[in-house]
Amino acid sequence: MTGGNDVGGTRGIIGIVLGLAAGLAFGAGGAIVKPLLESPGSSR
C-alpha cells in the first residue's frame, strides 16, 4: 500500500465493488424474501 495517487483509484474500485455488492444483496434478498412472504408459515 503505497498511498498517494493510488487512493483515488482505490476509492473508485471500492465504490464499484460496493455498488455490485449492493445490487447482488438486493437481488438475493428479493429472491429470498419473496417466497417467505408467499408462505408465512415457513418464515418462522
Secondary structure, DSSP 8 states (H G I E B T S, - for coil): ---TTHHHHHHHHHHHHHHHHHHHHHHHHHHHHHHHHH-HHHH-
